[in-house]
Amino acid sequence: MTIRMFLSTLMLGVGFIANPVFSEATVEVVKRADVNFIHLNPARGDASPQAGVLWGNIREDNASGALISFASGFRSPPHIHNITYRGVVIEGTVHNDDPDAADLWMGPGSFWTQPAGEVHVTSVGSGGGFAFLEILSGPYLVQPSDEAFDNNERPINVEARNLVWLNPSDLTWLEHTGEGPAPDVAFLWGTPEAGALNGTFLRLPNGYSAALQAGADELKAVVIQGDIAHEAGDLSALTTLEPGSYFGSDGVVAHTLSCTGDAGCVLYVRTVGTYQVAGAQ
């Protein structure tokens, strides 16, 4: 049975609308290999990390998502940003903290936030690093530490091993059939209630197939770990997405997913309210 046929049957079996894609709905898919990178801090030239935009525009006043590539051993000088951002480590190890703080290396799947105006340094371990940044509003600027200010936010560093995962017995969003491992969710920021913007990790076991549908009009997802075979009805072809790839939708859309990867797959999901996942292995 093909992925498309299997998931259509699965959605019907757990109460999803069959092929819930309307003419006004849109889907965007960006593979990591197709992302164009620019200097994140042009003033530093080749010493700057490289940024590749997934959605939005980091140079304009809007929300955006971007991939950041760091060279091996990179360490920034103390600095601030004019805006707040959230970060997820995809590859390598990243340290992001006060200039006087001891190194706290965050591995793949770790999450951090950097408040606007707070002085900090960013370092990367040997072998380089790769991360996803979500920028709440732009433009994204790097500014000297003597321009620091307090915006009443505080930074958060959550190493991947300290995440708390909730399974189908904890959440009504997750519908799981079969006797194998089930998907689970870790809350990162915001409140998963009607009308509220929030971010979570969605983890799928290796070999798992699932239908992902947002309860609101907008959904954005970035592959953090593992390879995902993705399709969204007639609006996107079946595509394999490696870590750093992105898919999103406006309107009522069911995304069909299949995970390959020995350690399973993790997606960063940004949406309004909750979403529904129905799957089986």
Secondary structure, DSSP 8 states (H G I E B T S, - for coil): --HHHHHHHHHHHTT--SS---TT-EEEEE-GGG--EEESSGGGGGGS-EEEEEES-TTSSS-EEEEEEE-TT-B--SEEESS-EEEEEEES-EEEE-TTS----B-TT-EEEE-TT--BEEEE-TT-EEEEEEESSS---EEEGGG----S---EEE-GGG---B-TTT-TTEEEESSS---EEEEEEE--STT-EEEEEEEE-TT-EEEEEESSSEEEEEEEESEEEEEETTTEEEEEE-TT-EEEEESS-EEEEEEESTT-EEEEEEEES-EEEEEE-
